[in-house]
Amino acid sequence: MANTKSALKRIRTSEQRHQRNVAVKSATRTYVKKARTAIAQNADETQVTIVAAISALDRAAKKGVIHRNNAARRKSRLVKRFNAATAAREAAAAAPAAEEAAAAKPKRTRKRS
């Protein structure tokens, strides 16, 4: 146990900071998790949840709860996952249309002489 007044104060302040940091980290994780589930479910509000998650990561980095490179990495992974899901959705939507267009074209045959 600490003996000096300054050491006791240091324990109190570090505990307060710890509690604050835990709350910010937890909220950030919740925002990121919501964004990931929205991406997986192709929800309508996906972009809104991603923006909220990025904002939460930026706030946590600004407060020093997580390192700025950690926040940048998480944001990058989140946007990368969103872009991949969007591209997959667009490719799936375009595939039937391409098949129909190919089926509608008459096959070209060579004249044999």
One Martini backbone bead per residue (centre of mass of N, CA, C, O) as a GRO file, in nm:
protein
  113
    1MET     BB    1   0.100   0.034   0.017
    2ALA     BB    2   0.070   0.354   0.021
    3ASN     BB    3   0.215   0.638   0.199
    4THR     BB    4   0.175   0.877   0.035
    5LYS     BB    5  -0.023   1.124  -0.083
    6SER     BB    6   0.060   1.112  -0.384
    7ALA     BB    7   0.017   0.804  -0.417
    8LEU     BB    8  -0.283   0.802  -0.347
    9LYS     BB    9  -0.369   0.995  -0.572
   10ARG     BB   10  -0.261   0.825  -0.805
   11ILE     BB   11  -0.453   0.589  -0.759
   12ARG     BB   12  -0.716   0.742  -0.798
   13THR     BB   13  -0.664   0.859  -1.084
   14SER     BB   14  -0.606   0.589  -1.228
   15GLU     BB   15  -0.887   0.468  -1.173
   16GLN     BB   16  -1.050   0.681  -1.324
   17ARG     BB   17  -0.916   0.637  -1.598
   18HIS     BB   18  -0.980   0.340  -1.625
   19GLN     BB   19  -1.289   0.368  -1.627
   20ARG     BB   20  -1.301   0.552  -1.875
   21ASN     BB   21  -1.151   0.364  -2.075
   22VAL     BB   22  -1.344   0.125  -2.058
   23ALA     BB   23  -1.592   0.274  -2.167
   24VAL     BB   24  -1.476   0.358  -2.442
   25LYS     BB   25  -1.396   0.076  -2.543
   26SER     BB   26  -1.676  -0.051  -2.528
   27ALA     BB   27  -1.819   0.144  -2.721
   28THR     BB   28  -1.639   0.091  -2.963
   29ARG     BB   29  -1.695  -0.212  -2.991
   30THR     BB   30  -1.999  -0.179  -3.039
   31TYR     BB   31  -1.984  -0.017  -3.302
   32VAL     BB   32  -1.820  -0.227  -3.463
   33LYS     BB   33  -2.018  -0.462  -3.433
   34LYS     BB   34  -2.259  -0.325  -3.571
   35ALA     BB   35  -2.118  -0.284  -3.842
   36ARG     BB   36  -2.059  -0.582  -3.905
   37THR     BB   37  -2.355  -0.680  -3.901
   38ALA     BB   38  -2.454  -0.487  -4.122
   39ILE     BB   39  -2.273  -0.602  -4.342
   40ALA     BB   40  -2.367  -0.902  -4.325
   41GLN     BB   41  -2.692  -0.810  -4.368
   42ASN     BB   42  -2.738  -0.576  -4.566
   43ALA     BB   43  -2.810  -0.311  -4.455
   44ASP     BB   44  -2.930   0.011  -4.489
   45GLU     BB   45  -2.748   0.138  -4.230
   46THR     BB   46  -2.441   0.085  -4.283
   47GLN     BB   47  -2.306   0.366  -4.321
   48VAL     BB   48  -2.391   0.481  -4.049
   49THR     BB   49  -2.241   0.270  -3.871
   50ILE     BB   50  -1.958   0.325  -3.984
   51VAL     BB   51  -1.939   0.620  -3.904
   52ALA     BB   52  -1.975   0.570  -3.601
   53ALA     BB   53  -1.725   0.386  -3.566
   54ILE     BB   54  -1.514   0.586  -3.667
   55SER     BB   55  -1.575   0.803  -3.459
   56ALA     BB   56  -1.511   0.631  -3.209
   57LEU     BB   57  -1.217   0.573  -3.284
   58ASP     BB   58  -1.125   0.869  -3.293
   59ARG     BB   59  -1.195   0.939  -3.001
   60ALA     BB   60  -1.015   0.724  -2.866
   61ALA     BB   61  -0.751   0.833  -2.988
   62LYS     BB   62  -0.770   1.123  -2.878
   63LYS     BB   63  -0.779   1.019  -2.567
   64GLY     BB   64  -0.571   0.757  -2.554
   65VAL     BB   65  -0.693   0.465  -2.544
   66ILE     BB   66  -0.587   0.442  -2.832
   67HIS     BB   67  -0.405   0.407  -3.091
   68ARG     BB   68  -0.391   0.557  -3.396
   69ASN     BB   69  -0.309   0.300  -3.555
   70ASN     BB   70  -0.532   0.122  -3.446
   71ALA     BB   71  -0.764   0.289  -3.559
   72ALA     BB   72  -0.676   0.278  -3.855
   73ARG     BB   73  -0.687  -0.029  -3.886
   74ARG     BB   74  -0.986  -0.068  -3.815
   75LYS     BB   75  -1.102   0.115  -4.034
   76SER     BB   76  -0.981  -0.031  -4.274
   77ARG     BB   77  -1.117  -0.306  -4.224
   78LEU     BB   78  -1.408  -0.207  -4.233
   79VAL     BB   79  -1.405  -0.086  -4.521
   80LYS     BB   80  -1.306  -0.339  -4.664
   81ARG     BB   81  -1.552  -0.512  -4.590
   82PHE     BB   82  -1.762  -0.330  -4.722
   83ASN     BB   83  -1.648  -0.336  -5.013
   84ALA     BB   84  -1.668  -0.643  -5.049
   85ALA     BB   85  -1.974  -0.667  -5.005
   86THR     BB   86  -2.057  -0.474  -5.231
   87ALA     BB   87  -1.920  -0.625  -5.465
   88ALA     BB   88  -2.071  -0.893  -5.424
   89ARG     BB   89  -2.355  -0.779  -5.463
   90GLU     BB   90  -2.308  -0.667  -5.752
   91ALA     BB   91  -2.221  -0.936  -5.881
   92ALA     BB   92  -2.486  -1.088  -5.820
   93ALA     BB   93  -2.667  -0.887  -5.981
   94ALA     BB   94  -2.504  -0.911  -6.262
   95ALA     BB   95  -2.509  -1.213  -6.340
   96PRO     BB   96  -2.802  -1.258  -6.449
   97ALA     BB   97  -2.785  -1.037  -6.668
   98ALA     BB   98  -2.553  -1.168  -6.829
   99GLU     BB   99  -2.695  -1.435  -6.889
  100GLU     BB  100  -2.937  -1.316  -7.043
  101ALA     BB  101  -2.771  -1.177  -7.266
  102ALA     BB  102  -2.634  -1.437  -7.371
  103ALA     BB  103  -2.903  -1.591  -7.439
  104ALA     BB  104  -3.022  -1.376  -7.647
  105LYS     BB  105  -2.799  -1.436  -7.823
  106PRO     BB  106  -2.698  -1.534  -8.113
  107LYS     BB  107  -2.527  -1.766  -8.257
  108ARG     BB  108  -2.227  -1.780  -8.420
  109THR     BB  109  -2.156  -1.899  -8.743
  110ARG     BB  110  -1.982  -2.071  -8.966
  111LYS     BB  111  -1.904  -2.095  -9.284
  112ARG     BB  112  -1.901  -2.367  -9.491
  113SER     BB  113  -1.704  -2.462  -9.796
   0.00000   0.00000   0.00000
